[in-house]
Amino acid sequence: MTEKSLGSGGPACPTKGYSSHLIRESASSSASLPMNFFALVLVVVAAQSEYCDSSMGECRAASNATECYNATIALFQDGCDPGYDCIDDLCRVSADPVDGRTCHIICSAGRFCENDTTECREPAYDGECFNLATGLFQDGCDEGFYCSYNKCVDVSLDE
């Protein structure tokens, strides 16, 4: 286990396994606010994500089903602001799909929301793949498609 300190006043979060660090600095000038450090440390632990809560200075998972992490302010909150959806305990911009799906939830990589459902999921078994045209998981992919990252992709895109 390693620890990443982000300078004075910044939170230090342990990292376990795979992690992603995003650090943003705001330039300091006479007309701007003093330099601030903003850190979002996403730590994947099994199927649960941890985010660096700036009020505590440490990483943690959501404490209940309605708590969601707001990366803009680096804090957990109850639900998300208007225009955002809570996906995997993280507030994300709401967006409609660009294909024929009726589920309007944006899912994390490798997970999809089937038509007429309200939850993201991974394939239920090896070989199950998500068909973007139908908005449903299916066994394998149709002719001319192959399964890549749990979704059916046109073979012509591989050329």
C-alpha positions as CSV (number, residue, x, y, z in Angstrom):
1,M,0.0,0.0,0.0
2,T,1.3,3.5,-0.9
3,E,0.2,6.9,0.2
4,K,0.1,10.0,-2.0
5,S,0.3,13.3,-0.3
6,L,-0.9,16.3,-2.2
7,G,0.8,19.0,-0.3
8,S,-0.3,21.1,2.6
9,G,-4.0,21.0,3.3
10,G,-4.5,18.4,0.6
11,P,-5.9,15.0,1.5
12,A,-3.7,11.9,1.6
13,C,-5.4,8.8,0.3
14,P,-4.1,5.3,0.4
15,T,-4.2,3.5,-3.0
16,K,-4.9,-0.2,-3.3
17,G,-4.4,-2.0,-6.6
18,Y,-5.7,-0.1,-9.6
19,S,-6.2,3.6,-9.1
20,S,-6.6,6.7,-11.1
21,H,-5.4,10.1,-9.9
22,L,-6.6,13.4,-11.2
23,I,-4.9,16.5,-9.8
24,R,-5.9,20.0,-10.9
25,E,-4.1,23.2,-9.8
26,S,-5.6,26.6,-10.2
27,A,-3.0,29.3,-11.1
28,S,-2.2,31.8,-8.4
29,S,-2.2,35.5,-9.3
30,S,-3.1,38.7,-7.7
31,A,-6.5,38.6,-9.3
32,S,-7.3,35.0,-8.5
33,L,-7.8,32.8,-5.5
34,P,-4.7,31.3,-3.8
35,M,-3.5,28.1,-5.4
36,N,-5.8,25.2,-4.5
37,F,-5.2,21.6,-4.9
38,F,-8.0,19.4,-5.9
39,A,-7.6,15.6,-5.9
40,L,-9.9,12.8,-6.9
41,V,-8.6,9.5,-6.1
42,L,-10.7,6.6,-7.4
43,V,-9.8,3.3,-5.8
44,V,-11.4,0.2,-7.1
45,V,-11.9,-2.3,-4.3
46,A,-13.8,-5.4,-5.4
47,A,-17.1,-4.1,-6.8
48,Q,-17.2,-1.0,-4.6
49,S,-15.5,2.3,-5.4
50,E,-13.8,4.6,-2.9
51,Y,-13.5,8.3,-3.4
52,C,-11.3,10.9,-1.6
53,D,-13.6,12.8,0.7
54,S,-12.0,16.2,1.3
55,S,-13.9,16.8,4.5
56,M,-12.2,13.8,6.0
57,G,-8.9,13.8,4.1
58,E,-9.2,10.1,3.3
59,C,-10.8,7.7,0.8
60,R,-14.1,5.9,1.6
61,A,-17.0,4.2,-0.1
62,A,-20.6,5.6,0.0
63,S,-22.1,4.9,3.5
64,N,-25.6,4.3,2.2
65,A,-27.7,3.7,-1.0
66,T,-28.4,7.4,-1.6
67,E,-25.0,8.9,-0.9
68,C,-23.1,9.9,-4.0
69,Y,-19.7,11.5,-4.6
70,N,-19.6,14.9,-6.2
71,A,-16.1,15.2,-7.8
72,T,-16.5,18.9,-8.4
73,I,-16.4,19.6,-4.7
74,A,-14.7,16.4,-3.6
75,L,-17.4,15.5,-1.1
76,F,-20.1,12.9,-0.6
77,Q,-23.7,14.2,-0.7
78,D,-27.2,12.8,-0.6
79,G,-28.0,12.2,-4.3
80,C,-26.7,14.4,-7.1
81,D,-27.4,17.9,-8.3
82,P,-29.9,18.5,-11.1
83,G,-28.5,17.4,-14.5
84,Y,-26.5,14.6,-12.9
85,D,-27.2,10.9,-12.1
86,C,-25.6,8.8,-9.5
87,I,-23.7,5.9,-11.2
88,D,-21.5,3.6,-9.2
89,D,-21.7,6.1,-6.3
90,L,-20.3,8.9,-8.5
91,C,-22.3,11.9,-9.8
92,R,-22.1,11.9,-13.6
93,V,-23.6,14.2,-16.2
94,S,-27.0,13.0,-17.4
95,A,-27.1,12.2,-21.1
96,D,-29.4,10.4,-23.5
97,P,-27.9,7.5,-25.5
98,V,-27.1,8.2,-29.1
99,D,-28.3,4.9,-30.3
100,G,-31.7,3.1,-30.0
101,R,-31.5,2.2,-26.3
102,T,-34.3,3.4,-24.0
103,C,-32.4,3.2,-20.8
104,H,-30.9,6.7,-20.2
105,I,-28.3,5.7,-17.6
106,I,-24.6,6.2,-18.3
107,C,-22.7,3.1,-16.9
108,S,-19.1,2.6,-16.0
109,A,-16.8,0.8,-18.5
110,G,-17.9,-2.8,-19.3
111,R,-21.4,-2.3,-17.8
112,F,-24.6,-1.5,-19.6
113,C,-28.2,-0.7,-18.8
114,E,-30.7,-2.8,-20.7
115,N,-33.9,-1.4,-22.2
116,D,-36.8,-1.1,-19.6
117,T,-34.4,-1.3,-16.6
118,T,-32.8,1.2,-14.3
119,E,-29.6,-0.5,-13.3
120,C,-26.2,-1.0,-14.9
121,R,-24.9,-4.6,-15.0
122,E,-22.1,-6.7,-16.5
123,P,-22.6,-9.9,-18.5
124,A,-24.2,-12.6,-16.3
125,Y,-22.0,-15.3,-17.9
126,D,-19.0,-15.7,-20.0
127,G,-19.9,-15.1,-23.7
128,E,-22.9,-12.8,-23.0
129,C,-22.4,-9.5,-24.8
130,F,-24.4,-6.2,-25.0
131,N,-26.0,-5.4,-28.3
132,L,-26.2,-1.6,-28.7
133,A,-28.8,-1.8,-31.5
134,T,-31.3,-3.8,-29.4
135,G,-30.3,-2.4,-26.0
136,L,-30.1,-6.0,-24.6
137,F,-27.5,-8.5,-23.5
138,Q,-27.4,-11.6,-25.8
139,D,-25.4,-14.8,-26.1
140,G,-22.4,-13.7,-28.3
141,C,-22.9,-11.3,-31.2
142,D,-24.6,-11.3,-34.5
143,E,-22.7,-12.1,-37.8
144,G,-20.3,-9.2,-38.6
145,F,-19.8,-8.3,-35.0
146,Y,-17.5,-9.4,-32.2
147,C,-17.6,-8.9,-28.4
148,S,-15.2,-6.2,-27.1
149,Y,-15.4,-4.9,-23.6
150,N,-18.7,-6.7,-23.1
151,K,-20.4,-5.0,-26.1
152,C,-20.9,-6.1,-29.8
153,V,-18.7,-4.1,-32.1
154,D,-18.8,-4.0,-35.9
155,V,-15.9,-5.9,-37.4
156,S,-15.4,-3.2,-40.0
157,L,-14.3,-0.8,-37.2
158,D,-11.4,-3.1,-36.6
159,E,-9.8,-2.4,-40.0
